[in-house]
């Protein structure tokens, strides 16, 4: 295997035996093969579009396939093999359609040489051998490989956001079109400028997709609002929901109402507590635990069933006993866990197995007590705009620091806690994603009633931070977003964070600090371009970075 898509990449080069995330070689290879097959689908999809016969019926498959290969989402090899088989069937149906249409238009068969991704076929028993030959290292040139993988990794993040919106019935055809265009482009010999242009287009598409998801969430569940979230436990058996899927949250709350079972959020589901639509459920207790990498201990102590709705599932330790109460939905898979079937057309997921399991479980073991405050998505912050603007003008708020992104296991991530503790008392932290768990329980106080940590929500809600910045630019009458008193100190881990980074770059944001390490998939030459064009920089020491950010550097 060779995988370098996440921040935990071994020696910041590539995982070659087993992923540091726990991903086995076989799973990594099947993910590579699935991507390869989806590139073949995209080649034919682009050919048909050029002939005026675009076929959008495969967009959803590609979206889910990309999402399934994101870090810590699906560990089930059988599911990947099934998706590859389905992908090959879909590719062949497009190939037949293309050949027939070409013959009809030209009176002869197409003699054009097509890339291997569009022509390879083999029985399922040969998947393993083929998978070893179609991964990242298939591209020899380091810089071409870097640009292709930066694009593909960004696509995975876009696919995740698009899938969340699609679950709620919100779609944009342009997203599926771009996914096909981008995947097909990685099979072509393009100029560096053309490849760079597609990467920048991915940033624009990330903005569009996150805006769609924001619309989907807020129109369905209302705008997040200032909320105090309980982090203690009750005395009843509970169900713990983790991941990012709000539709699953809604259906679980509805089905558990009146059962005597409490529901708690975990990890990136914490912001569900901020939505008005969920506050009517009296058995929705609050949030349990912290970010994704603590889950082995936290799922163990929760005692009740755990529902993983999207990525952020880590392998169980050998001595963990919660596999029999681990449930998955959507693209998530884990051998031995019970997978809840997809919704029937017009129906809901059936969570009765979780409810029955919960009835036989003890209540959660308390981890902490008290509460935390959140709900500062763009609508809530803009409602406080006058207060925020006055605080900036008076000097009460000297600077905003965007510390959004991901949490992770590396000890180096204590940097983000130390930055939060070291920032002067006249600074406000804007955050989204699980990076917040590094500092959202610190007693950092407020500035004239404005909390010093403003949590916009999930990594999915990073769009809110862009909206806030653009609104402040407008209010202060600035020409350039980079003139705002805002610094960016972003923690990344997986592919959705890469999509957010590309989105920020497409909006013209410069001077972003990215850590704990710069991505391994950036070759020196590609990294140099990003540094020169966008002033992307690695993190340094806490003292140096805090001083530089306060000086606007």
C-alpha positions in Angstrom: 0.0 0.0 0.0 0.9 3.6 -0.3 -1.3 6.2 1.4 -0.6 9.8 2.2 -4.0 11.4 2.3 -4.2 12.2 6.1 -2.1 14.2 8.5 -1.0 11.0 10.4 1.0 9.8 7.3 4.0 7.8 8.5 7.1 10.0 8.7 5.0 12.6 6.7 5.9 10.5 3.6 3.4 7.7 3.2 2.0 4.6 5.0 3.3 1.5 3.2 2.6 -1.5 5.4 -0.4 -0.4 7.5 -2.0 2.9 7.9 -1.2 4.8 11.0 -5.0 5.3 11.2 -5.2 1.5 11.4 -6.2 0.8 7.8 -4.9 -2.6 6.6 -3.1 -2.9 3.2 -6.1 -4.9 1.8 -8.5 -2.1 2.6 -6.2 0.6 1.2 -5.8 -1.4 -2.0 -9.5 -1.8 -2.5 -10.1 1.9 -1.9 -7.4 2.6 -4.6 -9.2 0.2 -7.0 -12.6 1.8 -6.3 -11.1 5.3 -7.1 -9.6 3.8 -10.3 -13.0 2.4 -11.4 -14.7 5.7 -10.7 -12.1 7.4 -12.9 -13.2 5.0 -15.7 -16.8 5.8 -15.2 -15.8 9.5 -15.4 -13.9 9.1 -18.6 -17.0 7.8 -20.4 -19.2 10.3 -18.6 -17.0 13.1 -20.0 -17.0 11.5 -23.5 -20.8 11.4 -23.5 -21.1 15.0 -22.3 -18.9 16.1 -25.2 -21.3 14.3 -27.5 -24.3 16.1 -26.0 -25.6 13.1 -24.2 -24.6 13.8 -20.6 -25.6 11.0 -18.2 -26.0 12.2 -14.6 -27.3 8.9 -13.2 -23.9 7.9 -11.8 -23.2 11.1 -9.8 -24.6 9.7 -6.6 -22.5 6.6 -6.8 -19.3 8.6 -7.4 -20.2 10.9 -4.5 -20.7 8.0 -2.1 -17.7 6.1 -3.5 -15.4 9.1 -2.9 -16.8 9.6 0.6 -16.4 5.9 1.5 -12.6 6.2 0.9 -12.2 9.1 3.3 -10.0 8.4 6.3 -11.8 6.5 9.2 -15.0 5.9 7.3 -15.3 2.4 6.0 -13.2 -0.6 7.2 -15.3 -3.3 5.5 -13.5 -5.0 2.6 -16.7 -6.8 1.5 -18.5 -3.4 1.1 -15.6 -2.1 -1.0 -15.6 -5.2 -3.2 -19.3 -4.8 -3.8 -18.9 -1.1 -4.7 -16.1 -2.0 -7.2 -18.3 -4.6 -8.8 -21.2 -2.1 -9.1 -18.8 0.5 -10.4 -17.6 -1.9 -13.2 -21.2 -2.5 -14.2 -21.9 1.2 -14.3 -18.8 1.8 -16.3 -19.7 -0.9 -18.8 -23.2 0.6 -19.2 -21.6 3.9 -20.1 -19.1 2.3 -22.4 -21.9 0.6 -24.3 -23.8 3.9 -24.5 -20.7 5.7 -25.7 -19.8 3.1 -28.4 -23.4 2.9 -29.7 -23.7 6.7 -29.9 -20.3 7.1 -31.6 -21.2 4.5 -34.2 -24.5 6.2 -34.8 -22.9 9.6 -35.3 -19.8 8.5 -37.2 -20.8 5.3 -39.0 -17.9 3.4 -37.6 -16.5 2.2 -34.3 -14.4 4.4 -32.1 -10.7 3.7 -32.6 -9.5 6.2 -30.0 -7.2 4.8 -27.4 -8.8 5.2 -24.0 -7.0 5.1 -20.6 -6.8 1.8 -18.7 -9.3 3.0 -16.1 -11.9 2.9 -18.9 -11.0 -0.5 -20.3 -9.8 -2.7 -17.5 -12.0 -5.6 -16.3 -11.4 -8.6 -14.2 -13.2 -11.1 -12.0 -13.6 -10.2 -8.3 -10.9 -12.7 -7.3 -8.4 -10.6 -9.2 -9.2 -7.3 -7.4 -6.4 -7.7 -4.9 -3.7 -8.1 -7.6 -5.0 -5.2 -9.7 -5.4 -3.0 -6.7 -1.7 -3.1 -6.0 -1.0 -1.5 -9.4 -3.4 1.4 -9.5 -2.7 3.4 -6.4 -1.0 6.7 -5.9 2.4 5.6 -7.2 0.9 4.8 -10.6 1.9 8.3 -11.5 5.7 8.5 -11.7 6.3 12.2 -11.9 6.2 13.6 -8.3 4.7 17.0 -9.2 2.0 15.6 -11.5 1.2 13.0 -8.8 1.0 15.8 -6.2 -1.4 17.9 -8.2 -3.6 14.8 -9.2 -3.7 13.7 -5.6 -4.4 17.2 -4.2 -7.4 17.3 -6.6 -8.6 13.8 -5.7 -8.2 14.4 -2.0 -10.1 17.7 -2.3 -12.8 15.8 -4.2 -13.3 13.4 -1.3 -14.0 16.3 1.0 -16.4 17.9 -1.5 -18.2 14.5 -1.9 -18.6 14.3 1.9 -20.3 17.7 2.1 -22.4 17.0 -1.0 -23.6 13.7 0.4 -24.7 15.4 3.6 -26.7 17.9 1.6 -28.2 15.2 -0.7 -29.5 13.2 2.3 -31.6 16.3 3.1 -32.8 16.5 -0.5 -30.5 19.3 -1.7 -28.5 18.9 -4.9 -26.5 20.9 -7.4 -25.9 19.2 -10.8 -22.7 21.2 -11.2 -21.1 19.3 -8.3 -21.6 15.9 -10.0 -20.4 17.4 -13.3 -17.2 18.6 -11.7 -16.5 15.3 -9.9 -16.6 13.5 -13.3 -14.5 16.2 -15.0 -11.9 16.2 -12.2 -11.6 12.4 -11.9 -11.3 12.0 -15.7 -8.6 14.7 -15.8 -6.3 12.6 -13.6 -6.1 10.0 -16.5 -4.9 12.7 -19.0 -1.5 14.3 -19.7 -2.3 17.9 -18.8 -0.1 20.9 -18.4 0.8 22.0 -14.9 -1.3 25.2 -15.5 -4.3 23.1 -16.4 -4.0 20.8 -13.4 -3.5 23.8 -11.1 -6.6 25.4 -12.6 -8.6 22.3 -11.7 -7.3 22.3 -8.2 -8.4 26.0 -7.9 -11.8 25.1 -9.4 -12.1 22.4 -6.7 -11.8 25.2 -4.2 -14.6 27.1 -5.9 -16.7 24.0 -5.9 -16.0 23.4 -2.2 -17.4 26.8 -1.5 -20.5 26.1 -3.5 -21.0 22.7 -1.9 -20.6 24.0 1.6 -23.0 26.8 0.8 -25.5 24.1 -0.4 -25.0 22.1 2.8 -25.5 25.2 5.0 -28.7 25.9 3.1 -29.8 22.3 3.6 -29.1 22.2 7.3 -30.6 25.6 8.1 -33.7 25.2 6.0 -34.4 21.8 7.5 -33.4 22.4 11.2 -33.3 26.1 11.6 -30.2 28.3 12.2 -27.9 27.3 15.0 -28.3 29.5 18.0 -26.4 30.4 21.1 -26.7 27.3 23.3 -25.4 26.0 26.5 -24.7 22.2 26.1 -24.7 19.8 29.0 -21.6 17.6 29.2 -22.8 15.5 32.1 -24.9 12.3 32.1 -28.4 11.3 33.2 -29.5 8.2 35.0 -31.2 6.4 32.1 -29.7 4.1 29.5 -28.5 6.0 26.5 -27.6 5.9 22.8 -24.5 7.8 21.6 -24.5 9.2 18.1 -21.2 10.2 16.4 -20.1 11.4 13.0 -21.9 14.2 11.2 -25.3 13.2 9.8 -28.1 15.4 11.1 -30.8 13.3 9.3 -29.8 10.3 11.3 -29.9 12.4 14.4 -33.5 13.6 13.6 -34.8 10.1 12.9 -33.1 8.6 16.0 -34.5 11.3 18.3 -38.0 10.8 16.8 -37.8 7.0 17.2 -36.5 7.1 20.8 -39.0 9.6 22.1 -41.0 8.1 25.0 -38.9 5.0 25.2 -37.1 6.0 28.4 -33.8 6.1 26.5 -31.6 9.2 26.4 -29.7 10.4 23.4 -26.2 11.9 23.5 -23.9 13.4 20.8 -20.2 12.7 20.5 -17.4 14.2 18.5 -18.6 16.2 15.5 -22.2 15.6 16.4 -21.9 18.1 19.3 -23.2 21.0 17.1 -26.6 19.2 16.7 -27.2 20.6 20.2 -27.3 24.1 18.6 -30.2 23.5 16.2 -33.7 24.6 17.3 -35.4 21.6 15.7 -33.7 19.2 18.1 -34.3 21.2 21.3 -37.9 20.0 21.6 -36.7 16.5 22.5 -36.5 16.3 26.3 -34.5 13.0 26.1 -31.8 14.7 24.1 -29.4 15.1 27.1 -26.3 16.7 25.6 -22.7 15.8 24.6 -20.6 12.9 25.9 -16.8 13.0 25.6 -14.5 14.7 23.2 -13.1 14.3 19.7 -12.9 11.2 17.6 -9.6 9.8 18.7 -10.7 9.3 22.3 -13.5 7.0 21.3 -12.0 3.7 22.3 -12.2 4.7 25.9 -15.3 6.9 25.6 -17.4 4.3 23.7 -16.4 1.7 26.3 -17.5 3.8 29.3 -20.7 5.0 27.6 -22.2 1.4 28.1 -25.0 1.9 25.6 -25.1 1.4 21.8 -23.0 3.8 19.6 -24.1 4.9 16.2 -21.5 6.0 13.7 -23.1 8.0 10.9 -20.1 9.1 8.8 -16.3 9.1 9.0 -14.4 9.3 12.3 -14.6 5.6 13.3 -11.3 4.2 14.5 -10.5 0.5 14.8 -11.5 -1.2 18.1 -8.7 -2.2 20.5 -8.5 -5.9 21.1 -9.7 -5.6 24.6 -12.6 -3.3 23.8 -16.0 -4.9 24.4 -18.4 -2.6 22.5 -18.3 -4.2 19.1 -21.7 -5.9 19.8 -23.2 -2.4 20.5 -21.5 -0.6 17.5 -23.9 0.3 14.7 -23.1 2.1 11.4 -25.1 3.9 8.7 -24.5 5.3 5.2 -20.9 4.9 3.9 -19.6 3.7 7.2 -18.7 0.1 7.6 -16.9 -2.1 10.1 -16.7 -5.9 10.1 -18.7 -7.3 13.0 -20.7 -4.1 13.6 -24.4 -4.0 12.6 -25.1 -1.9 9.6 -28.4 -0.1 9.6 -30.0 -0.3 6.1 -30.5 2.7 3.9 -33.9 4.5 4.0 -36.5 3.1 1.7 -37.8 5.7 -0.8 -39.7 8.2 1.1 -39.1 6.4 4.4 -36.8 6.5 7.4 -34.0 4.4 8.8 -35.1 1.8 11.2 -33.2 2.3 14.5 -35.2 -0.3 16.5 -32.1 -2.6 16.9 -30.3 0.3 18.7 -33.3 0.9 20.9 -33.6 -2.7 21.8 -29.9 -2.9 22.6 -30.1 0.2 24.8 -32.8 -1.3 26.9 -30.4 -4.0 28.1 -27.5 -1.6 28.8 -26.5 0.4 31.9 -26.5 4.2 31.9 -23.3 6.0 30.8 -20.4 6.4 33.2 -19.9 10.1 33.9 -16.7 11.6 32.4 -17.2 15.2 33.4 -19.8 17.7 34.6 -21.0 21.2 33.6 -21.7 22.7 30.2 -20.1 24.3 27.2 -21.3 27.1 25.0 -21.7 27.0 21.2 -23.9 27.8 18.3 -22.0 30.7 16.7 -22.7 29.9 13.0 -23.0 32.9 10.7 -26.6 33.8 11.4 -26.0 34.0 15.2 -22.7 35.9 14.8 -24.3 38.4 12.4 -27.2 38.9 14.8 -24.4 40.1 17.2 -22.7 42.1 14.4 -23.3 45.5 15.9 -21.8 44.4 19.2 -18.8 42.7 17.5 -18.1 45.7 15.2 -18.3 48.1 18.2 -15.9 45.9 20.1 -13.4 45.9 17.2 -13.7 49.7 16.7 -13.3 50.4 20.4 -10.2 48.1 20.5 -11.9 45.7 22.9 -11.4 43.0 20.2 -8.0 43.4 18.7 -7.9 40.3 16.5 -9.8 37.2 15.5 -8.0 33.9 15.1 -9.6 31.2 13.0 -8.6 27.9 14.6 -10.9 25.6 12.7 -10.2 22.1 11.4 -9.5 18.7 12.9 -8.2 17.2 16.1 -5.8 14.2 16.1 -3.7 12.0 18.2 -0.3 13.5 17.7 1.3 15.1 20.8 2.2 18.1 18.6 -1.5 19.1 18.6 -1.1 20.4 22.1 0.2 23.4 20.2 -3.4 24.5 19.5 -4.4 24.3 23.2 -1.3 26.3 24.1 -2.0 28.9 21.4 -5.6 29.4 22.8 -4.2 29.8 26.3 -1.4 32.2 25.1 -3.5 34.5 22.9 -4.1 37.9 24.6 -7.4 38.5 26.3 -8.5 40.9 23.5 -8.6 38.1 20.9 -11.5 36.0 19.8 -11.2 32.4 18.4 -13.4 31.4 15.6 -13.7 27.7 15.2 -15.5 24.8 13.5 -14.7 21.1 13.4 -13.4 18.9 16.1 -10.2 21.0 16.6 -12.4 22.9 19.1 -12.0 20.1 21.6 -8.4 21.3 22.1 -9.7 24.5 23.8 -13.5 24.7 24.0 -13.6 23.6 27.7 -10.9 26.1 28.8 -12.1 29.0 30.9 -11.0 31.8 28.5 -13.7 34.2 29.5 -15.5 36.8 27.3 -15.1 40.3 25.9 -18.1 42.4 26.8 -20.3 39.4 26.8 -18.9 37.9 23.6 -17.3 34.5 24.4 -13.7 34.3 23.4 -14.4 31.0 21.6 -17.1 31.2 19.0 -17.9 27.7 17.8 -19.7 27.7 14.4 -20.2 23.9 14.4 -19.0 20.9 12.5 -16.2 20.9 10.0 -19.2 20.9 7.6 -20.1 24.3 9.0 -16.7 25.9 8.1 -18.7 27.9 5.4 -20.0 30.0 8.3 -16.5 31.3 9.0 -16.1 32.4 5.4 -19.5 34.2 5.6 -18.5 36.0 8.8 -15.2 37.1 7.3 -16.9 38.4 4.1 -19.6 40.2 6.1 -16.9 41.9 8.3 -15.1 42.9 5.1 -18.3 44.5 3.9 -19.1 46.2 7.2 -15.6 47.7 7.5 -15.6 48.8 3.8 -12.4 46.9 2.9 -11.3 46.0 -0.5 -9.4 42.8 0.4 -10.4 40.1 2.8 -6.8 39.9 4.0 -7.1 43.5 5.4 -9.3 42.2 8.2 -7.9 41.7 11.7 -8.1 37.9 11.2 -5.4 35.3 11.3 -5.8 31.7 10.2 -4.2 28.9 12.3 -5.8 25.8 10.8 -5.4 22.2 12.1 -5.9 19.6 9.5 -6.3 15.8 9.6 -8.4 14.4 6.8 -9.8 15.2 3.4 -12.7 17.4 4.3 -10.2 19.8 5.9 -8.3 19.9 2.5 -11.5 20.9 0.8 -12.0 23.7 3.3 -8.4 24.8 2.7 -9.0 24.9 -1.1 -12.2 26.8 -0.4 -10.4 29.5 1.6 -7.7 29.8 -1.1 -10.4 30.2 -3.8 -11.8 33.1 -1.7 -8.4 34.8 -1.8 -7.4 34.2 1.8 -3.7 34.4 2.3 -1.2 33.7 5.1 -2.8 30.5 6.5 -0.8 28.6 9.0 -1.4 24.9 8.5 -0.4 22.2 10.9 0.7 20.2 12.7 2.6 19.3 9.5 2.2 20.4 5.9 0.5 17.6 3.8 2.7 14.8 2.6 0.9 14.8 -0.8 2.4 18.3 -1.6 5.6 17.8 -3.5 8.3 20.4 -2.8 7.5 22.2 -6.1 3.7 22.2 -5.5 4.2 23.4 -1.9 6.5 26.2 -3.2 3.7 27.4 -5.6 1.2 27.5 -2.7 3.7 29.3 -0.5 4.5 31.9 -3.1 0.9 32.5 -4.3 -1.0 32.2 -1.1 1.6 32.5 1.7 0.7 29.2 3.2 3.1 28.5 6.0 3.8 25.7 8.5 3.2 26.3 12.2 6.2 27.3 14.3 6.5 27.6 18.1 3.5 28.9 20.1 5.4 32.0 21.1 6.5 32.9 17.6 3.1 32.2 16.0 1.1 34.1 18.6 3.4 37.1 18.2 3.3 37.0 14.4 -0.5 36.7 14.3 -1.0 39.6 16.7 1.3 41.6 14.4 -0.9 40.6 11.4 1.8 38.4 9.9 
